[in-house]
Amino acid sequence: MSRKTTVTLCFVITKRMASTNETENLGESDTVKNLKHVERKLLRCNVPVDELPEVLDNLDLILSTVNQLPSEPIQEALVPSMKALISDELLRHTDEDVNISVTSCILGILWRRYWGSVPATL
């Protein structure tokens, strides 16, 4: 892993911790609505490469608001985004920013699922 990638991942984790505090008051219906909005963009095959990191960062921000045991509507809304994240198109993308954003989103899902909320300190 290059130094730039390591520094960027550290920034993403720090951003995730800060954004969790800022967005934890979103309601369930807002979270579902936001997930569906991002899902529509991710499933669109013609998203320009320069817009993909922004779309993935939005997904990452939304994921930071999801509890460890999300409700059924949120779980259902997460499925298309999770499928998009593990698609060959995103997992094997050639752009480093896209790779970092995909990794951050997958990390967010795994972190919430297996380890709960993000700790206040590392």
C-alpha positions in Angstrom: 0.0 0.0 0.0 1.4 3.4 -1.0 2.0 6.2 1.5 -0.7 8.3 -0.3 -3.2 5.5 0.1 -2.4 5.0 3.8 -2.7 8.7 4.5 -6.0 8.8 2.6 -7.4 5.9 4.4 -6.5 7.5 7.8 -8.2 10.7 6.6 -11.3 8.6 5.6 -11.5 6.9 9.0 -11.1 10.3 10.8 -13.8 11.8 8.6 -16.1 8.8 9.4 -15.6 9.4 13.1 -16.5 13.1 12.8 -19.4 12.6 10.4 -20.9 10.0 12.7 -21.4 12.6 15.4 -22.8 15.1 12.9 -25.3 12.8 11.3 -26.4 10.4 14.0 -29.7 12.3 14.4 -31.0 11.3 10.9 -34.2 9.4 11.1 -34.8 6.0 9.7 -36.9 7.3 6.8 -34.2 9.8 5.9 -31.6 7.1 5.9 -33.7 4.8 3.7 -34.4 7.7 1.3 -30.7 8.7 1.1 -29.7 5.1 0.6 -32.1 4.7 -2.3 -30.8 8.0 -3.8 -27.2 6.8 -3.8 -28.3 3.3 -5.0 -29.8 4.8 -8.1 -26.6 6.6 -8.9 -24.4 3.6 -8.2 -26.5 1.3 -10.3 -26.4 3.7 -13.2 -23.6 2.3 -15.4 -22.6 5.6 -16.9 -21.5 7.5 -13.8 -18.4 9.6 -14.8 -15.2 8.5 -13.0 -14.8 12.0 -11.5 -18.3 11.7 -9.9 -17.9 8.2 -8.5 -15.8 9.1 -5.5 -18.4 11.7 -4.5 -21.2 9.2 -4.8 -19.3 6.7 -2.8 -18.4 9.3 -0.2 -22.1 10.1 0.2 -22.8 6.3 0.7 -19.9 6.2 3.3 -21.5 9.2 5.1 -24.9 7.5 5.1 -23.4 4.2 6.3 -21.8 6.1 9.3 -25.4 6.8 10.5 -26.5 3.2 10.4 -26.7 1.3 13.8 -25.1 -2.0 14.4 -28.5 -3.7 14.2 -30.4 -1.7 11.6 -34.1 -2.0 11.1 -35.6 -4.2 8.3 -36.3 -1.2 6.0 -32.7 0.0 6.3 -31.4 -3.6 5.8 -33.5 -3.9 2.6 -32.3 -0.5 1.4 -28.6 -1.5 2.0 -28.7 -4.6 -0.2 -28.5 -2.9 -3.7 -25.6 -0.7 -2.4 -23.8 -3.7 -1.0 -24.2 -5.5 -4.3 -22.8 -2.5 -6.2 -19.8 -2.3 -3.9 -18.8 -5.9 -4.6 -19.4 -5.6 -8.3 -16.3 -6.2 -10.5 -16.8 -2.7 -11.9 -16.2 -1.1 -8.6 -13.9 -3.7 -6.9 -11.5 -3.7 -9.9 -11.8 0.0 -10.8 -8.5 1.6 -12.0 -9.0 4.9 -10.2 -7.3 5.0 -6.8 -9.9 7.4 -5.3 -12.7 5.0 -6.3 -10.8 2.1 -4.7 -10.3 4.0 -1.5 -13.9 5.0 -1.4 -15.1 1.5 -2.1 -12.8 0.2 0.7 -14.1 2.7 3.1 -17.7 1.8 2.4 -17.0 -1.9 2.8 -15.1 -1.2 6.0 -18.1 0.8 7.2 -20.5 -2.0 6.6 -18.2 -4.6 8.3 -17.4 -2.3 11.2 -21.0 -1.7 12.0 -22.0 -5.3 11.5 -19.2 -6.9 13.6 -17.8 -4.2 15.9 -20.6 -1.8 16.5 -20.2 2.0 16.5 -16.9 3.8 15.8 -14.9 4.4 18.9 -14.3 7.9 20.1 -10.5 7.3 20.1 -8.4 4.8 18.3 
